[in-house]
Amino acid sequence: MPDLPFTQNDWERVERDTVAWWGSELERPLVYLTTTDRTETPPTCSFITNYPMDMPAEEVVDLYAPAIEATHYYGDAFPQWWMNFGRGVMAGFLGSTVNSVSDPSETVWFTPASPLPVEALTFDFDPKNAWWQRVQALTRAAVARWDDMVAVGHTDLGGNMDIIASFRDTQQLLFDVIDQPDQIERLVARTAELWIQHYDAQEAVIHPPCRGTTCWTLIWSPGRTYMLQCDFSYMVSPAMFERFVMPDLVACCEYLDHGFHHLDGKGEIPHLDHLLSIERLRGVQWIPGDGQPAPHEWLPLLKRIRDGGKLCQLFVTPEGARTIVKNLGGRGFLFVIHHTGDESLDPAQAQAFLKTLDEEDISK
């Protein structure tokens, strides 16, 4: 068993309160607060694509174990690990080229292996794809190492239009939705089918050995959850969002038990009404983006999300969390806390913050 500062009793508590949160029965927010003893954690690659493909999966997983085991979990936080192969790696599973760079800064992107006209593009599930086999091998290794004590997350499959853009490039896809919309609708429908097939195949390894599911962001469900996204939507109108993005989101939300959507930047706000109309969409993650006011400075937007009946995840400072609770209450929020103070935050300090948050919520 892993040497974790987290017990079966902790998992039972997290599961109980998170299930209540999903059911809108928890009177307080969920709060994820962690600190890590950095002196005990050797550096690792942000993207697993930067490790050799022939490096045994068990050895790769072992590299990440010290950080998980040196992390202290407060509030509703839980041990989690997911395989970062780059945003939208499902494009790689379908045959696009995976480009990975480690220096000077890590990044991964996807390009067409052999560019084709849009009408010639076809997508199929390929169980022998090298990248897919690598993800599955790492998933099996992680589950075997941590059993039910660490939530092993699905890799970042990506959003439908973002995956298609990896075969057309973003600029060309902007022309395609105008010049050949029927072809894009065909690809969108197929991508949604394959997204579910890849998710399901990875979940078959993860669940039931692990407790529930998680993904590329900190969120957990006893069933199937995922943070859905579509970066391409930043560049299109609400009408185009409705035509090309909504069918995929609706299909994925119908499949998932607890679907969330990643609302990334003010350019995606015009699509919020469409998102709020998806009955099976359980929540919205708001990310303001670089150079924008912090999440707690968007109170009208946050109120709109909550009034629309959706849960809301935010990455905030302790002061930001207090501001939101003071103005909107904490119910229905999930706060991932960025601790900006001394990294050696002790349990007493963490509990003091959580108590303060509770007191401000009660006084709301």
N, C-alpha and C positions, 0 to 999 in steps of 0.2 A: 504493500500500500504506500502511496506517496506521503511524504512528510509535510503535511499541510497544516497551517494554523487555522483549520476549518474542519468542522466535525459533521457527523451524520445529523446531530441535533441542529446544527446551523442550517444544513440543507433542508431539514423538515420545516424550520421556521421560515426560510426564504420561500419555499414552495407554498406554504400556507398563506403567507401575506401576498405573494405575487398572484396566486390564483384569485384571491379576494380583489386585488387591484384590477385584474383583467375583467372581473365581473362587476366593476364599479361599486364594490362593497367595502373597499378600504377607505377609511375616513381621512387618511393622511397620504402624503406622496410617498412613492418609493424613492429611496436615497442610496446611491452607490458611491461609497467613499472608500478609497484604498490608499495605502502607502506601501512603498517597496524599499527594502534595505538594499540600496543600490550597490554598496560595497560587496555584496554577496552575489551579484548577478553579472556574469561575463557578457560582453556585447554579442548581439545576434543580428542577423540580417532582417531588415523590415520585410523584404520580399523573399519567399522561399525559392523563387526562381533563381536566386543568386547562389544557391547551393548546387553542386553537381548533380545531374539527374541520376548518376549511378551511386550516389551516396546513400547508404541504407536508410530507409525511412525511420527506423528506430533510432539511429544516430542523430538524425535531424531533430526529432521530437525531444531527445535527451538534451539538446542545446537550450531548449526553451524552458525546461523543467525548473532550473534554479530560480528564475524570475517569478514563476508562479508560486514556488515554495517559500520565497522570501517576501511575499506580499501579505499584508494584513488587511482583512476584509471587515468593514464596518457597515452598519445599517443593513441594507438589503443586498450588498455586494456579494458576489460569488466567484469562485475560481473559474476562469474561462480561457480557452485557447482556440484559435481558428487559423486556417491555412491561408495566408495572404499570397495569392498568386497574381495580384493585380485586379483592379476594378474592371469587371466584365470579362473574366477569364473564360466564360462559356464560349466566347468567340474562338479562343484557342482550342476548346474541345471540338468545335465545329470545323476547324481547319485553317483558321487564320494564323499568321506568324506571330509568335510571342517574342517580343523584344524586351530584354532585361538588361539593365545597366546598373552597376554597383558603384562606380566612381564617376564624378566627384560626389554625386548624390544619387540615392537609389530611386529608380523609377521603372515601371513596366508599361508597355503600350502594345497595341495589336494592329497589325496591318494585313492587307490581303496577300495570301500566298501567291495567287495568280489572279489578278483583277479580271472580273467578268462583267458583262452587261447585266443590269438588274434583272432582266427577264430570264437570264440563264442561271441565276443564283438558286441553289437548292440546299437545304440543311437537313442533316440526318444524324441520329445518335450513333456514335462510333465507339463501342466499348474498348477498342484497341488503340484509341488515340493516346499518345504517350503522356500528354498533360493530364488527361482524365485518369489514366492508370496511376499517375504519380499522386494525384489528389486522393484517390481511393486508398492507396497504400499508406499514405500519411494518416488518413482518417482511421484506418484499422490500427496502425501503430499507436496513435494517441489514445484510442479507446482502450486498447490492451494495457497501456501504461497506467492510465488514471482511473479506469473502470467508471464508477458512478460518482467519483469525487470531484471531477473537473468537467465542466460543460464544454464539449468539443463542438465547435461551430462549423456550419456550412461555409464553404469558401464563397468569395464574392462573385456570384454568377453574373451579376449585372442586370441592367434593364433592357427591354426588348429593342428599343431604337438605338441604344448605345452599342448593343451587340451587332446590329445590322450596320451601324456606322463603321465598325471595324472591317467590314467587307467592301464598303463603298467610299469611305472617309466622310467626315462630317459635312464638308462643303457640298460634296456631290449628293449626299442624302437630302440636303435642304432643297436641291433642285428636283430630286426624285419625288418628293412628296407633292410637288406641284405638277411635274411633267408626267409622272407615272404612278399616280396614287394607288391604282388597283394592284400594281405589283408590290408596293410597300405593304398594303393590307394583307396580301398573300403571305409575305415574309413575316409580318407581325403575328399572324395567326399560327404559323408554323413555329416561330420562336417561342411563343407562349407554351405550346405543347411540349417542346423540347426542354424548356426551363423547368417545367413540372417533372419531366422524366429524369432530368439530372438531379433535381432536388430530392426526388423520391429515392433514387438509387444511392445517394449519399446518406440519406436518412436511414435507409435499411441497415447501414453499418453503425450509425450513431445511436439509434433508438430502437430497442429498449436498453442496451447496455448502459448508456448514459441517462442521466435524468433529463428528459425533455430535450429541447433544442435551443440553440442560440445562433448567432451569425456574426457578420463583420462589425457589428456594433454591440454595445452592452445592453442586451435585452434577452429575457428568458421566458420560455413557455413550457408547460408540461406536455404540450402537444407540438404542433408545427408552427413555428414563427419565422419571420424573415423581415428585414428592412428593405422593402422594394424601392426602386429608384428609377429616374430617367433624367440624366443630365442633359440630354438632347432637348428636353422640354423647355429649357431656359430660352431657346431660340425660336420657339414657335408660338402661334396664337392659341387662345383657348379652344377655338374651333378645330384646329389641327390636333391639339392635345386630345380633344374628345374623339376624333376620328382614328388617330394612330396609336395613342397611348392608353386610353381608357379601356379598350377591349382586353388588352393584356393584363392590366391591373385588376380588372374585375375577375378575369379567369384565375389569376394567382390568388386573389383574396378568397374566391370560392373554394380553392384547394386548401389554403392555409387555415389553421384554427385561429391564429392571431397575426394577421398581416398588418404591418406598419408601412408608412411611406416616408422617405427621406426628402423633405422639402428644402432644397439647397439654394439659398440666396433669393434676393428680392425679385429676380426675374421669373421665379416660379410661383410667386404669390398669385398672379392672375389665374392660376389653375386650381386654387384652393377650393372654390365652390364645387368644381367637378370632383375633387377628392372627397369632400364632405358628403357628397351624394352617394358614395359607394357604401352600401349598407354593411358589407362584410369587412370593410377597412376599419381596423380597430383603433388606429392612432396615427399621429403625424409627428415626425421628428423635425424640429426647426433648427436649421443651421444658417445664421445670417450671412456668413461668408467673410472673407478677408476685407478689412477696411470699413466694415459696417458696425453699427452700434451692437453692443453685447446682447445676448438673448433676452436678458431681463428688461431691456429697454424697448421691447416690442410688445408691451402689455395688451394693446388693442388686438393685435394679431393672435396672441396667445388666448385671449378671451374668446375670440372668434372660433378658434379650434375647439376649445372646451364647450362653448355654447352649441357648436355643431355636433356635439355628442361624441367627440373623439378624445382619446387619451393623448398625452403630449410628452415627448422625451426631449430634454435639453441638456447641453453641456454647459454648466454654469459654475461660477465661483460661489463660495459660501454666502457672500453678501448678495450675489445675484439670486440665489435660492430664497434667501430671506425676503428680498424685495418682492418676488413673485408671490410668495405665501402671504405676505402682509397685504398685498393688493387684490389677489385673486383667490386666495386660499390654496391649500396644497393638494386637495383631492384630485385624482386623475393625472397628476404630473409624475414624471420620472426624472429625477435630477441626478445626472452624472457629475460629481463634484470635482472641479479642478482645484486641488489644494495648492495654494500659492505661497504658503509659509514654509517653515522649517520641514525638511523631508522626514525628520525624526518625530513626526506627529505621534503622540502616544495615545493609548486607548482613552485616557481621561479627557484629553482635548477633543478627540473624535466624539465621544459620548456627550460632552458639553455642547458641541455644535448641534448634534441631533436633538438634544433636549431643548435648545433655544428654538430650533425650527418647529418643534412640536408646540411650544408655548405660543409662538407667533401665529401658528395655524389655528390653535384653539381660540385665540383672541380675535381672529378675523370675523 
